[in-house]
Amino acid sequence: MATYSHSRLSTFEQCPFKFKLRYLDKIKPEIEQSIESHLGGVVHDTLEWVHTEVMNNKIPTIDQMITRYAEKWEEKYKPNFVIVRKTMNPKDYFNKGVQFLLDYYQKNQPFKENTLEVEKRILIELDENTKLQGFIDRLVHNLETGQYEVHDYKTANNLPTQAKIDGDRQLALYSIAIKEKYGHDKEVCLVWHYLAHNLKIQSRRTNQQLKQLKKETLELIKKIESTTHFPTNKMILCSWCEYKSMCPEFSDRSLTCSAGGKINEHQKPLTQFSDTPPEEVKGLDIW
């Protein structure tokens, strides 16, 4: 049985060639991680730890939280991380994370939200041959409203519109798994924490909307599985792609893009990133 993820689906939609390199050829990218990705990972890890402590009836102090963050930052940091914004240095990003956590702590303490699980793995059976898996940052059962809440942390600078949030696929798919476990009559609230803005944005889906989403997701997967040609999709986002040096759009020699094709070993090095993100890039989590 094939198992997919939201990120796998999104990669195909963004660029079929990138999808092929990552998921079919399983090629390790030249750029493994950016400083923005490192920041997001360590902040997520710290918030997971905070709520795990709370579930164990221990509320960490601010100092304990920041100490945990600093230790994880140092443990996972690598000097060769790519810094997209050349006007910033690693210390600037570290301090951003500190501010995210301080704001979150002060706004949400004493964390009496009745968190059930953190980093909860979910699995949705789309049909007899296809599953979709994901990980919920934090699952809450709100005892006052009776509804379940799917929480997701964002460290990006961009703040999406309510319309974009209402059309988000990832958390909506996760809510399908929650309803399958706790009952389709249960209300599920989707909650995004935009830490750079110290703001929460919420959205909900009806059962009919989720039924349609499940259908559309399965159709997309069938399209992926029937694809034999994986064209590039050249756009402004290519400047931030970890596979840019392997792409025929930016190489001296063309590469085979069909299924089972080989990647030419002669590749151009990655170009420098721009300090100022264009409008198309501001919607990405790296910003």
C-alpha distance (Angstrom), angle and dihedral (degrees) to the residues before:
residue distance angle dihedral
M1 . . .
A2 3.80 . .
T3 3.80 117.5 .
Y4 3.79 121.5 -157.5
S5 3.80 136.3 -178.5
H6 3.77 134.8 -151.8
S7 3.80 91.6 -109.5
R8 3.80 90.8 52.2
L9 3.79 91.2 52.9
S10 3.80 92.6 45.6
T11 3.80 92.0 51.2
F12 3.81 91.2 55.3
E13 3.80 91.2 49.3
Q14 3.79 92.0 48.7
C15 3.80 97.8 45.1
P16 3.83 126.6 -11.5
F17 3.82 90.9 -159.7
K18 3.80 91.7 55.8
F19 3.80 88.6 48.1
K20 3.79 90.1 54.6
L21 3.80 93.7 50.1
R22 3.79 94.3 47.6
Y23 3.78 104.8 36.6
L24 3.81 107.1 21.8
D25 3.80 104.0 30.5
K26 3.83 90.5 28.9
I27 3.79 91.5 -146.6
K28 3.77 116.1 175.9
P29 3.81 108.6 -125.2
E30 3.78 122.2 -121.8
I31 3.79 88.5 -127.2
E32 3.80 106.4 54.2
Q33 3.79 99.3 176.8
S34 3.79 141.1 -5.1
I35 3.79 125.5 -140.6
E36 3.82 87.7 -110.7
S37 3.78 90.5 56.9
H38 3.80 90.4 47.4
L39 3.79 90.5 51.6
G40 3.80 91.9 50.3
G41 3.79 92.9 47.4
V42 3.80 95.3 50.5
V43 3.81 93.1 45.1
H44 3.82 90.0 50.7
D45 3.79 90.5 48.4
T46 3.79 91.4 50.8
L47 3.80 94.4 49.2
E48 3.80 90.1 47.3
W49 3.81 88.3 54.0
V50 3.83 92.4 47.6
H51 3.79 93.2 53.9
T52 3.80 93.1 42.0
E53 3.80 88.1 56.2
V54 3.81 90.3 48.5
M55 3.82 90.8 51.6
N56 3.81 86.1 54.3
N57 3.81 89.4 54.3
K58 3.80 93.7 -104.9
I59 3.78 120.0 118.1
P60 3.81 109.7 -158.6
T61 3.77 118.9 -136.5
I62 3.78 120.6 -121.1
D63 3.80 89.5 -106.3
Q64 3.80 91.8 52.8
M65 3.78 90.8 49.3
I66 3.81 94.3 50.2
T67 3.80 91.1 44.9
R68 3.80 89.5 53.6
Y69 3.81 90.3 48.8
A70 3.82 93.0 49.3
E71 3.80 92.5 48.6
K72 3.80 92.9 50.2
W73 3.81 91.5 44.9
E74 3.79 90.9 54.5
E75 3.80 93.6 42.0
K76 3.81 95.0 53.7
Y77 3.80 100.8 31.3
K78 3.81 119.6 114.0
P79 3.81 123.7 -170.6
N80 3.80 91.9 -134.6
F81 3.81 95.2 62.2
V82 3.80 110.1 133.5
I83 3.80 113.3 -115.1
V84 3.79 108.6 -152.6
R85 3.78 95.5 -170.1
K86 3.77 103.8 59.5
T87 3.81 91.3 -167.1
M88 3.82 89.2 67.4
N89 3.79 131.9 66.8
P90 3.83 132.5 -157.6
K91 3.80 92.1 -91.2
D92 3.80 90.3 56.4
Y93 3.80 90.4 54.1
F94 3.80 92.2 45.6
N95 3.81 89.9 53.3
K96 3.79 91.0 48.6
G97 3.78 88.7 57.9
V98 3.79 91.4 49.6
Q99 3.81 90.1 53.5
F100 3.81 92.1 47.4
L101 3.80 90.5 54.1
L102 3.80 95.7 44.0
D103 3.80 91.4 51.5
Y104 3.80 92.0 46.1
Y105 3.81 93.0 48.3
Q106 3.78 94.8 48.6
K107 3.79 92.6 46.4
N108 3.81 98.3 45.4
Q109 3.79 107.2 32.0
P110 3.01 133.0 149.3
F111 3.83 82.4 34.2
K112 3.80 96.4 -141.3
E113 3.79 95.1 160.0
N114 3.80 97.9 117.1
T115 3.79 97.0 -115.2
L116 3.80 110.4 -159.7
E117 3.80 101.2 -172.8
V118 3.80 142.8 -8.3
E119 3.80 125.2 -145.0
K120 3.78 87.8 9.8
R121 3.79 113.4 -173.3
I122 3.78 113.2 -137.3
L123 3.78 129.7 -169.0
I124 3.80 124.2 -163.5
E125 3.79 121.6 -166.8
L126 3.79 104.8 -144.0
D127 3.81 92.4 178.9
E128 3.82 137.9 -26.2
N129 3.82 91.2 -72.8
T130 3.80 104.2 33.6
K131 3.78 134.7 63.8
L132 3.78 133.0 175.8
Q133 3.78 122.8 -152.3
G134 3.78 134.0 -168.9
F135 3.78 144.3 154.6
I136 3.79 124.1 -113.4
D137 3.80 112.7 -145.8
R138 3.80 90.9 -144.9
L139 3.81 135.0 -7.7
V140 3.81 118.5 -154.9
H141 3.78 132.6 -173.6
N142 3.79 105.7 -153.8
L143 3.79 105.2 -146.0
E144 3.81 93.0 -165.1
T145 3.79 96.7 55.0
G146 3.80 99.0 22.6
Q147 3.78 90.7 -131.7
Y148 3.78 128.1 126.2
E149 3.78 119.1 -123.4
V150 3.79 127.9 -151.0
H151 3.82 108.2 -156.1
D152 3.79 124.6 -161.8
Y153 3.82 128.0 -177.4
K154 3.79 121.6 -140.9
T155 3.81 123.7 -170.0
A156 3.81 95.4 -179.2
N157 3.78 121.0 116.7
N158 3.79 93.8 -132.9
L159 3.78 119.5 95.8
P160 3.83 112.4 -154.8
T161 3.77 124.8 -144.1
Q162 3.77 120.4 -104.5
A163 3.80 88.1 -110.6
K164 3.79 91.1 58.5
I165 3.80 91.2 47.2
D166 3.81 90.6 50.1
G167 3.80 88.6 54.6
D168 3.81 96.1 46.9
R169 3.79 112.0 130.4
Q170 3.80 102.6 -166.0
L171 3.79 102.9 64.4
A172 3.80 91.3 34.1
L173 3.81 88.7 59.2
Y174 3.78 89.4 49.0
S175 3.79 90.1 53.3
I176 3.82 88.5 58.5
A177 3.80 88.8 61.1
I178 3.80 91.5 48.5
K179 3.79 92.4 50.9
E180 3.79 90.9 47.4
K181 3.79 89.3 54.7
Y182 3.80 102.0 39.7
G183 3.81 102.8 25.0
H184 3.79 137.3 -73.0
D185 3.79 89.4 -112.2
K186 3.81 90.9 63.6
E187 3.79 119.9 102.7
V188 3.79 115.8 -124.0
C189 3.78 120.4 -162.6
L190 3.80 118.2 -159.9
V191 3.81 112.5 -145.0
W192 3.79 126.9 -169.8
H193 3.81 119.4 -168.5
Y194 3.81 108.3 -153.7
L195 3.77 96.2 -164.2
A196 3.80 96.8 -173.3
H197 3.80 87.6 61.6
N198 3.83 97.6 33.6
L199 3.79 86.1 -127.9
K200 3.80 137.7 132.8
I201 3.80 121.9 -147.9
Q202 3.79 121.3 -167.6
S203 3.78 136.1 -162.7
R204 3.80 139.3 170.0
R205 3.80 137.1 -156.7
T206 3.78 130.1 -149.6
N207 3.79 120.1 -129.7
Q208 3.80 88.4 -109.7
Q209 3.79 91.4 54.1
L210 3.80 90.5 50.1
K211 3.80 91.3 49.2
Q212 3.79 89.6 53.6
L213 3.80 91.6 45.7
K214 3.79 90.9 52.8
K215 3.80 89.7 51.8
E216 3.80 93.3 48.3
T217 3.80 92.0 47.4
L218 3.79 91.9 52.0
E219 3.81 90.3 49.1
L220 3.80 90.2 52.4
I221 3.81 91.2 50.5
K222 3.81 91.2 50.3
K223 3.80 88.5 51.1
I224 3.81 90.4 51.8
E225 3.79 92.7 48.7
S226 3.80 92.5 50.3
T227 3.81 93.5 48.6
T228 3.80 116.3 110.2
H229 3.80 99.0 165.4
F230 3.79 119.7 59.6
P231 3.80 109.6 -167.1
T232 3.76 124.7 -169.0
N233 3.78 119.2 -110.0
K234 3.78 106.1 -147.6
M235 3.78 112.8 -156.9
I236 3.77 141.5 132.8
L237 3.81 90.7 -79.4
C238 3.81 89.5 67.9
S239 3.80 89.2 83.2
W240 3.79 88.1 68.6
C241 3.81 97.9 42.9
E242 3.81 117.6 119.4
Y243 3.82 89.4 -147.6
K244 3.79 96.6 52.0
S245 3.81 94.2 114.0
M246 3.81 89.1 56.4
C247 3.79 95.9 48.4
P248 3.82 121.2 106.5
E249 3.79 89.1 -140.9
F250 3.80 88.4 68.3
S251 3.80 102.5 28.4
D252 3.81 132.2 94.6
R253 3.79 89.7 -132.0
S254 3.77 127.0 45.9
L255 3.78 118.3 -113.9
T256 3.77 129.5 -144.6
C257 3.79 109.4 -104.4
S258 3.79 100.5 -178.5
A259 3.79 122.1 103.5
G260 3.77 111.0 -74.9
G261 3.83 92.3 18.2
K262 3.78 122.8 146.2
I263 3.77 127.3 -122.0
N264 3.79 117.2 -122.8
E265 3.79 111.5 -119.2
H266 3.80 93.5 -142.4
Q267 3.76 105.3 84.9
K268 3.74 137.0 158.6
P269 3.80 117.8 -114.9
L270 3.76 119.1 -106.5
T271 3.78 115.8 -86.6
Q272 3.77 123.8 -124.7
F273 3.77 118.9 -85.1
S274 3.77 121.4 -117.5
D275 3.80 119.8 -114.4
T276 3.79 93.0 -137.2
P277 3.81 118.7 60.1
P278 3.82 117.6 -139.1
E279 3.78 119.8 -127.5
E280 3.82 92.8 -97.3
V281 3.80 90.7 57.3
K282 3.79 96.9 47.5
G283 3.79 89.0 76.5
L284 3.79 92.1 62.9
D285 3.76 124.2 95.3
I286 3.81 91.0 -121.6
W287 3.78 87.4 73.9
